[in-house]
Amino acid sequence: QVQLVESGGELVQAGDSLRLSCVASGLTFSAFSMGWFRQAPGIEREFLAAILRSSDWTHYADSMKGRLSISKDSTKNSVYLQMNSLKPEDSAIYYCASTSRTRRDFSTQPVHYPYWGQGTQVTVSS
């Protein structure tokens, strides 16, 4: 049974940084690409960043480009999302997700990520 467990979300002030973590179990971590998404109330789930399974190739959404950094530690089956210069509009539930897709068929669409965590709440106060 695949499980993704996010942590690190909290209430922060505008301008602060935050590092989210996601630990994966029940899958061969090296065989999956990992992504981060977020969803605010009334808004569709939004792709933020991904790191491929077979390399350290990364891809970022334009909306937060320059303020995000995704990384992974395969020895800990973990993926991380460093977020800087947070703004109130970054407030959302942040999700970790996994897919077996590679760079050849890479996708930012949530439907192409079969496994999801329960999410971690990030709230940014002004």
LUMMARLO-813935 format. One record per atom (N, C-alpha, C): z, y, x; residue in three letters. Coordinates in steps of 0.1 Angstrom, whole numbers, padded with zeros to 4 digits, always signed. Layout:
REM residues N
ZYXAla
...
This chain:
REM residues 126
+0000-0012+0008Gln
+0000+0000+0000Gln
+0000+0012+0009Gln
-0010+0021+0007Val
-0011+0033+0015Val
-0001+0043+0010Val
+0006+0049+0019Gln
+0015+0060+0015Gln
+0013+0072+0025Gln
+0012+0084+0019Leu
+0011+0096+0027Leu
+0023+0105+0023Leu
+0031+0109+0032Val
+0043+0116+0029Val
+0043+0130+0036Val
+0042+0141+0029Glu
+0042+0154+0035Glu
+0056+0159+0036Glu
+0058+0168+0045Ser
+0071+0176+0046Ser
+0068+0189+0053Ser
+0078+0198+0052Gly
+0077+0210+0060Gly
+0075+0222+0051Gly
+0072+0220+0038Gly
+0070+0232+0029Gly
+0084+0238+0026Gly
+0083+0251+0025Glu
+0095+0259+0022Glu
+0092+0273+0018Glu
+0102+0281+0015Leu
+0100+0295+0011Leu
+0101+0303+0024Leu
+0090+0311+0027Val
+0089+0319+0039Val
+0085+0333+0034Val
+0086+0342+0044Gln
+0082+0356+0041Gln
+0067+0358+0047Gln
+0061+0368+0041Ala
+0047+0371+0045Ala
+0047+0374+0060Ala
+0037+0368+0067Gly
+0036+0370+0081Gly
+0042+0359+0089Gly
+0050+0351+0083Asp
+0057+0339+0090Asp
+0047+0328+0092Asp
+0051+0319+0101Ser
+0043+0307+0103Ser
+0050+0295+0098Ser
+0043+0284+0096Leu
+0049+0272+0090Leu
+0040+0260+0095Leu
+0047+0249+0098Arg
+0041+0237+0103Arg
+0044+0226+0093Arg
+0033+0221+0086Leu
+0035+0209+0077Leu
+0032+0196+0085Leu
+0038+0186+0080Ser
+0036+0173+0086Ser
+0033+0163+0075Ser
+0026+0152+0079Cys
+0022+0142+0070Cys
+0022+0128+0078Cys
+0030+0119+0073Val
+0032+0106+0079Val
+0024+0096+0071Val
+0016+0088+0077Ala
+0008+0078+0069Ala
+0013+0064+0072Ala
+0013+0056+0062Ser
+0017+0042+0064Ser
+0008+0033+0055Ser
+0007+0020+0058Gly
-0001+0011+0050Gly
-0016+0012+0053Gly
-0020+0019+0063Leu
-0033+0020+0067Leu
-0035+0020+0082Leu
-0046+0016+0087Thr
-0049+0017+0101Thr
-0053+0032+0104Thr
-0043+0039+0110Phe
-0045+0053+0111Phe
-0057+0057+0118Phe
-0061+0050+0128Ser
-0073+0053+0136Ser
-0086+0051+0129Ser
-0085+0044+0117Ala
-0097+0042+0109Ala
-0099+0052+0098Ala
-0090+0062+0098Phe
-0091+0072+0087Phe
-0091+0086+0092Phe
-0100+0094+0086Ser
-0100+0109+0089Ser
-0089+0115+0079Ser
-0083+0125+0084Met
-0072+0131+0076Met
-0075+0146+0072Met
-0071+0149+0060Gly
-0074+0163+0056Gly
-0062+0169+0049Gly
-0062+0182+0049Trp
-0052+0190+0041Trp
-0059+0198+0030Trp
-0053+0198+0019Phe
-0057+0206+0007Phe
-0045+0214+0002Phe
-0048+0223-0007Arg
-0038+0230-0014Arg
-0042+0232-0029Arg
-0032+0234-0037Gln
-0035+0237-0051Gln
-0024+0246-0057Gln
-0029+0258-0062Ala
-0020+0267-0068Ala
-0022+0266-0083Ala
-0012+0270-0091Pro
-0013+0268-0106Pro
-0026+0275-0112Pro
-0033+0267-0120Gly
-0045+0272-0126Gly
-0057+0272-0117Gly
-0056+0267-0105Ile
-0067+0268-0096Ile
-0071+0254-0091Ile
-0084+0251-0089Glu
-0088+0238-0084Glu
-0082+0235-0070Glu
-0081+0223-0067Arg
-0076+0219-0054Arg
-0086+0223-0044Arg
-0081+0229-0033Glu
-0089+0236-0023Glu
-0088+0229-0009Glu
-0099+0226-0003Phe
-0099+0220+0010Phe
-0095+0231+0020Phe
-0087+0227+0030Leu
-0083+0236+0041Leu
-0087+0232+0054Leu
-0085+0219+0058Ala
-0088+0215+0072Ala
-0089+0200+0072Ala
-0096+0195+0082Ala
-0097+0180+0084Ala
-0099+0177+0099Ala
-0094+0165+0102Ile
-0096+0160+0116Ile
-0102+0146+0115Ile
-0112+0143+0123Leu
-0119+0130+0121Leu
-0111+0119+0127Leu
-0114+0107+0122Arg
-0107+0095+0127Arg
-0110+0091+0141Arg
-0123+0093+0145Ser
-0127+0088+0158Ser
-0127+0098+0169Ser
-0123+0110+0166Ser
-0123+0120+0176Ser
-0114+0131+0172Ser
-0114+0142+0180Asp
-0105+0153+0176Asp
-0114+0164+0170Asp
-0126+0160+0165Trp
-0134+0170+0158Trp
-0127+0175+0146Trp
-0126+0188+0144Thr
-0120+0194+0133Thr
-0129+0203+0125Thr
-0125+0206+0112His
-0133+0214+0104His
-0123+0222+0095His
-0126+0235+0093Tyr
-0117+0244+0086Tyr
-0125+0251+0075Tyr
-0118+0253+0064Ala
-0123+0262+0053Ala
-0124+0276+0058Ala
-0134+0283+0054Asp
-0135+0297+0057Asp
-0123+0306+0053Asp
-0117+0302+0041Ser
-0107+0310+0035Ser
-0095+0312+0044Ser
-0092+0303+0052Met
-0080+0304+0061Met
-0084+0302+0076Met
-0096+0303+0079Lys
-0101+0301+0092Lys
-0094+0311+0101Lys
-0090+0307+0113Gly
-0083+0316+0122Gly
-0068+0316+0121Gly
-0063+0311+0109Arg
-0049+0311+0107Arg
-0044+0296+0106Arg
-0053+0287+0107Leu
-0049+0272+0106Leu
-0052+0265+0119Leu
-0044+0255+0121Ser
-0047+0245+0132Ser
-0043+0231+0127Ser
-0052+0222+0127Ile
-0049+0208+0124Ile
-0048+0200+0136Ile
-0039+0191+0137Ser
-0038+0182+0148Ser
-0032+0168+0143Ser
-0033+0159+0152Lys
-0027+0145+0148Lys
-0021+0139+0160Lys
-0011+0130+0157Asp
-0005+0122+0168Asp
-0006+0107+0163Asp
-0016+0101+0169Ser
-0018+0087+0164Ser
-0007+0077+0168Ser
+0001+0081+0177Thr
+0013+0072+0181Thr
+0023+0073+0170Thr
+0023+0083+0162Lys
+0033+0085+0151Lys
+0026+0084+0137Lys
+0013+0080+0137Asn
+0006+0080+0124Asn
+0007+0093+0116Asn
+0007+0104+0123Ser
+0010+0117+0117Ser
-0001+0127+0119Ser
-0003+0136+0109Val
-0012+0147+0110Val
-0004+0160+0107Val
-0007+0171+0113Tyr
+0000+0183+0112Tyr
-0009+0195+0108Tyr
-0003+0204+0101Leu
-0011+0216+0098Leu
-0002+0228+0102Leu
-0007+0236+0112Gln
+0000+0248+0116Gln
-0006+0259+0108Gln
+0002+0267+0102Met
-0003+0279+0094Met
+0004+0291+0099Met
-0004+0301+0102Asn
+0001+0314+0108Asn
-0002+0326+0099Asn
+0005+0336+0100Ser
+0003+0349+0093Ser
+0002+0346+0078Ser
+0011+0339+0073Leu
+0011+0335+0059Leu
+0011+0347+0049Leu
+0004+0346+0038Lys
+0003+0356+0028Lys
+0009+0351+0015Lys
+0013+0360+0006Pro
+0018+0355-0007Pro
+0007+0346-0014Pro
-0006+0349-0013Glu
-0016+0341-0019Glu
-0018+0328-0013Glu
-0011+0325-0003Asp
-0011+0311+0003Asp
-0001+0302-0004Asp
+0007+0308-0013Ser
+0017+0300-0020Ser
+0009+0289-0029Ser
+0013+0277-0027Ala
+0007+0265-0034Ala
+0014+0252-0030Ala
+0010+0242-0037Ile
+0014+0228-0032Ile
+0003+0224-0022Ile
+0008+0219-0011Tyr
-0001+0215+0000Tyr
-0001+0200+0001Tyr
-0013+0194+0001Tyr
-0014+0180+0001Tyr
-0021+0174+0014Tyr
-0017+0163+0018Cys
-0023+0155+0028Cys
-0032+0145+0022Cys
-0043+0142+0027Ala
-0052+0132+0021Ala
-0060+0124+0032Ala
-0064+0112+0029Ser
-0072+0105+0039Ser
-0084+0099+0034Ser
-0094+0097+0043Thr
-0107+0092+0039Thr
-0112+0084+0051Thr
-0121+0074+0048Ser
-0127+0066+0058Ser
-0140+0073+0063Ser
-0144+0084+0058Arg
-0156+0091+0062Arg
-0155+0096+0076Arg
-0167+0097+0082Thr
-0168+0102+0095Thr
-0176+0115+0096Thr
-0179+0119+0107Arg
-0187+0132+0108Arg
-0200+0131+0101Arg
-0206+0119+0102Arg
-0219+0117+0096Arg
-0219+0120+0081Arg
-0209+0116+0074Asp
-0208+0118+0059Asp
-0196+0126+0056Asp
-0192+0135+0064Phe
-0180+0143+0062Phe
-0181+0151+0049Phe
-0170+0152+0042Ser
-0169+0159+0029Ser
-0157+0167+0028Ser
-0158+0179+0022Thr
-0146+0187+0018Thr
-0142+0185+0004Thr
-0148+0176-0003Gln
-0146+0174-0017Gln
-0134+0165-0019Gln
-0124+0169-0027Pro
-0112+0160-0030Pro
-0116+0146-0034Pro
-0127+0145-0042Val
-0131+0132-0048Val
-0134+0122-0037Val
-0137+0126-0025His
-0141+0117-0014His
-0129+0114-0005His
-0117+0117-0010Tyr
-0105+0113-0003Tyr
-0097+0104-0012Tyr
-0097+0091-0010Pro
-0091+0082-0020Pro
-0075+0082-0019Pro
-0070+0086-0008Tyr
-0055+0085-0007Tyr
-0049+0099-0005Tyr
-0038+0101-0013Trp
-0031+0114-0013Trp
-0016+0113-0012Trp
-0010+0123-0007Gly
+0005+0124-0007Gly
+0009+0131-0020Gly
+0022+0132-0021Gln
+0028+0138-0033Gln
+0028+0154-0032Gln
+0025+0159-0021Gly
+0025+0173-0019Gly
+0038+0179-0014Gly
+0037+0191-0008Thr
+0049+0198-0004Thr
+0047+0213-0008Thr
+0057+0219-0013Gln
+0056+0233-0019Gln
+0057+0243-0008Gln
+0048+0252-0007Val
+0049+0264+0002Val
+0049+0276-0007Val
+0059+0284-0005Thr
+0060+0297-0012Thr
+0062+0308-0002Thr
+0053+0318-0003Val
+0053+0329+0006Val
+0057+0342-0002Val
+0068+0348+0002Ser
+0073+0360-0005Ser
+0068+0372+0002Ser
+0066+0383-0006Ser
+0060+0395+0000Ser
+0071+0404+0005Ser
